[in-house]
Amino acid sequence: MLEAKLKIKNKTGLHARPAAMFVETARKFKSEITILKGNNSANAKNILQVLALGIEYGDEIILRVSGEDESDALKELVHLVEEVLPQEDN
């Protein structure tokens, strides 16, 4: 199991389109992927669960990935959150 702690840099947080992009990316992998925010968690492949976390700009989340492609999954999702999604604001 791998984990990464991330700070959300996208001005709209992980809502609507950014959440859809995140879930779509997570679904490409076989690994189990969980997002933790405070005491709440969500299956990263379930759009309703991700949206229910209410992740906003500046929030810190933990990505927990476990499975055969966990390294690739974590790398791609961290890149998405840190580099791609903030560019969606422009």
C-alpha positions in Angstrom: 0.0 0.0 0.0 1.2 3.5 -0.9 0.1 6.9 0.3 0.5 10.5 -0.6 -0.6 13.6 1.2 -1.7 16.3 -1.2 -2.9 19.9 -0.9 -5.6 20.9 -3.4 -4.4 23.7 -5.7 -7.4 23.8 -8.0 -9.5 26.9 -7.3 -12.8 25.0 -7.5 -11.5 22.1 -5.4 -12.5 18.6 -6.5 -16.0 19.4 -7.7 -17.8 18.7 -11.0 -15.3 18.5 -13.9 -12.1 18.1 -11.8 -13.8 15.3 -9.8 -14.9 13.6 -13.0 -11.3 13.8 -14.4 -10.0 12.4 -11.2 -12.5 9.5 -11.1 -11.9 8.7 -14.8 -8.2 8.5 -14.2 -8.6 6.3 -11.1 -10.8 3.9 -13.0 -7.9 3.2 -15.4 -6.2 1.2 -12.7 -6.9 -2.1 -11.1 -5.7 -1.0 -7.7 -8.0 0.0 -4.9 -7.8 3.8 -4.5 -9.2 5.7 -1.5 -9.3 9.4 -0.8 -9.2 10.4 2.8 -10.3 13.9 4.0 -10.3 14.3 7.8 -12.3 11.4 9.2 -14.1 10.7 5.9 -13.1 8.5 3.1 -14.3 7.7 -0.5 -13.7 5.2 -3.2 -11.8 7.3 -5.8 -13.6 5.4 -8.6 -17.1 6.5 -7.4 -18.0 10.1 -8.4 -20.8 10.4 -5.9 -18.5 9.4 -3.0 -15.7 11.8 -4.2 -18.2 14.7 -4.5 -19.6 13.9 -1.1 -16.2 14.6 0.5 -16.6 18.3 -0.4 -13.0 18.8 -1.2 -12.2 22.5 -1.6 -9.3 24.6 -2.5 -6.5 24.4 0.1 -7.8 21.2 1.7 -5.4 18.4 2.4 -6.2 14.9 1.3 -4.5 11.5 1.5 -4.5 9.2 -1.5 -4.2 5.5 -0.4 -3.5 3.1 -3.2 -3.2 -0.7 -2.9 -2.9 -3.3 -5.7 -0.8 -4.6 -8.5 -0.4 -1.2 -10.3 -0.4 1.0 -7.1 2.9 2.7 -8.0 1.7 3.8 -11.5 -1.7 4.8 -10.1 -0.3 6.9 -7.3 2.2 8.6 -9.7 -0.5 9.5 -12.2 -3.1 10.7 -9.7 -0.5 12.9 -7.8 0.5 14.4 -11.2 -3.2 15.1 -12.0 -3.9 16.8 -8.7 -0.7 18.8 -8.5 0.0 19.7 -12.1 -3.0 19.2 -14.4 -6.1 20.2 -12.4 -4.6 23.6 -11.3 -4.2 24.4 -15.0 -7.9 24.0 -15.5 -8.4 27.3 -13.7 -6.8 29.3 -16.5 
